C-alpha cells in the first residue's frame, strides 16, 4: 500500500491545552502503515506531514521520524513559549500577560502579593464591620491577569500541553501550516512568527544555528473580512523568510479551494515543503524549491518592469492565458487598475491604458487571487506589492467602482451639529438621473483606521434626500435596498457584491426599537437594524445602513445635533444587545471622521 514505510515512524501528540507546561503527553510511536496514518482523530495523521516525510525518506534513503502536534483553527500565540515572546519587542504586552499568568515569575508573585495584602486588609475590615453590625465593604476582586491560560486560544496554552512535552526529542527542524485564525493582523504576524520560531529554537538549544523552519503560505479563501486582509498576512509571511534565518515558505495559491479554508490537496503541499528541506537543509542540487519571488521594479515611461528571483527555467502562464492579477496605479489620479502583463525573459512588463505615470503595482493582492504566473517547474509566484503608493484616500485606492461615481456630499464629521454644513455640496449640480447611491465612512481612532464603502440601487431620485436626513429635505426611509456592494477594512464586516440583504434607516426624528417594518432577524426590543421611526421632527436622528442577513450595522451616524456627542460607528457596536450605535455618544473619540455620498449617473 502507498503508506507502507517501515522506516518512517509516526507519533501523534494528543490534543491537550493546559495552564502550565507539561512533562508528558498522550501518544505512541508507530510504524507508518495505511492503518496508522489514518488513526488518531480528525483525518488521522497530518497529511502534509506524512507527504513531507515520505519525500525526504525517498530522496535521502534514511529513516524518518515524524511528530504531529496540530490542532485546527487555532492561533499562533497558543503554540508560542514564553521565551519566544520575551525576545520580540513588538510583543511586549503579550509577554507581560504571559508573565503575569505564570506563578513562577517575579511579576506574578509581586502582583499576587499586593492582591493578598488587599485581601487581608479587607478580611480584617469585614470582621470589624460584622462585629459592629455595619455594612461589610465590597470584597476586592481577584485580578484576571493573574490567571493562567483559561482556554485553547490563550497564549502558551497549546505550547504547554503539546509542545513542551516533546522537548526531550532531538529534532532536525519543524514545518508549519497555520495563519487562518490570525488573518487580519497584517505585519504583526511576522512578529508572531519570530516569537514562535525563536522560542522553539531556544527550547532545542538552536538559537544560533540549526532547527530549520519551513512553512506554508495560507491559501486564498473567501473570508468575510476585507479582501485585502489576507494579502497583508501573506506579506507578513513572506517577510518572515527575510527576518528569520533558515526559514522557507511555499506558496499554494494554485492548489487551493476558495470555498474550503482547508484545501484537500495536501500531497503537493508536502512535496513543496520537502523540496525546501532537500535544497536548503540537505544540500540537494537540481531541485527548484520556490516559485518566482519579487526582486526589483523599474519605471520605464508608461510601463513598469518587474524582475524576479527563483524563475527556474523560465517564467510562464499556468493556463496559457494572459497573466492575471497584476495592478498598477498612477502618480496623479485614480486607484489601482488592472494591468496588461507580458513576460519578457526573466521579467514581466506592466502597462495600463488609463495609467500614464505608473509609480506602484501589486500582484495577487486579493483574498480570491489564484494567479497564473509561475516558473516552468510549476511553482506559483509569491504575492507582493512594490513602489510608493500615492497618498490618496482609502476609497479611491481600494474601491475601484468608486471611480464611476460622482461626489455629491463631503463632510468632516467634526463639524456635526443641528445645522449640517457640508464641506462639498454638489446636490444641486447632479443634473441627471442616477441609478446607484454610495456612502463612504472613514474613522480614525488612535492608530486604528476603519473604513466602509456601501453602494446600492438608488432608493430616491432626489439628491437632497441622500445626505444626512433633515426636516427640510423630507428624507425618511425605513426600507430594504437592492444589489448592495460592501467594501471594508474592518475584519468583522461581511464584504460582497450584489447583496440583497441591505436595509437603511434614514430619518431626522426620534425612534424606538419596535420592528414595525418586519426587517428580517431584527429585534422588537433592542435597537438594531429594524427600528421604528417616529413622526417627522427634529429629534434624535438616524442614518444607518445594515446587512440584516449578517446581523450587521455597516455604518451609523445618529444624533448629529449633539456634535461631539453624536453616535458614529462602523460594524456592530459590540455585545448581544448593541448591534447598532444608538446612545453611543462617541463621536468625540475619533481623531478623523469623514462621510462622502456619491451617485452613479445614467
KAWO-V842961 format. One record per run of one state. SS is the DSSP state (helix for helix, strand for strand, loop for the rest). FROM is the first residue (numbers start at 0). TO is the last residue. If there is no record, write none. Layout:
# KAWO-V842961
SS&FROM&TO / SS&FROM&TO
This chain:
# KAWO-V842961
loop&0&3 / strand&4&11 / loop&12&28 / strand&29&31 / loop&32&32 / helix&33&37 / loop&38&45 / helix&46&59 / loop&60&62 / strand&63&67 / loop&68&75 / helix&76&78 / loop&79&80 / helix&81&85 / loop&86&87 / helix&88&99 / loop&100&104 / helix&105&130 / loop&131&142 / helix&143&145 / loop&146&155 / helix&156&165 / loop&166&171 / strand&172&175 / loop&176&186 / helix&187&202 / loop&203&210 / strand&211&215 / loop&216&227 / helix&228&242 / loop&243&245 / strand&246&249 / loop&250&265 / helix&266&279 / loop&280&291 / strand&292&299 / loop&300&301 / strand&302&308 / loop&309&313 / strand&314&316 / loop&317&324 / strand&325&329 / loop&330&335 / strand&336&337 / loop&338&338 / strand&339&343 / loop&344&345 / strand&346&350 / loop&351&356 / strand&357&362 / loop&363&371 / strand&372&374 / loop&375&378 / strand&379&379 / loop&380&382 / strand&383&386 / loop&387&392 / helix&393&397 / loop&398&398 / helix&399&403 / loop&404&404 / strand&405&411 / helix&412&414 / loop&415&422 / strand&423&424 / loop&425&425 / helix&426&428 / loop&429&432 / strand&433&444 / loop&445&446 / strand&447&456 / loop&457&461 / helix&462&464 / loop&465&474 / strand&475&480 / loop&481&482 / strand&483&487 / loop&488&494 / strand&495&498 / loop&499&500 / strand&501&506 / loop&507&509 / strand&510&511 / loop&512&530 / strand&531&532 / loop&533&540 / strand&541&546 / loop&547&550 / strand&551&557 / loop&558&558 / helix&559&564 / loop&565&565 / strand&566&569 / loop&570&585 / helix&586&588 / loop&589&590 / strand&591&600 / loop&601&601
